[in-house]
Amino acid sequence: MFQMNLEYNKGILFARLKGNLTKKKTYELNNYLIPVLLKHKIKYLVYNLYELNKIDESGINALLNTKCAIKSNKGKIFVCEVKEEMKELLKKLPIKEIDNELIALKLIEV
């Protein structure tokens, strides 16, 4: 099971991921979220991983693909609320980790 809850607030798209982001579910990021980012020229994206239970290499690549879309919009991307057991795997990502969504609102003054 994988769910993605999106909320756009003060120029930032918050993507709250829940469940397992594995090879079978990465299409939801690649085929839904990336076109939304590009179509609406969204510059700031924050992934909240608090309810993400599992991520594999395909999931990591899907997150990287969204980074490319944000970069093309000259924006920034962050991850927050990363579980301790996922931190090592997510270190591979060139995405800044922050503590929570409120910090993102303070960092990104839109």
Secondary structure, 3 states (H helix, E strand, C coil): CEEEEEEEECCEEEEEEEEEECCCCHHHHHHHHHHHHHHCCCCEEEEEEEEEEEECHHHHHHHHHHHHHHHHCCCEEEEECCCHHHHHHHCCCCCEEECCHHHHHHHCCC
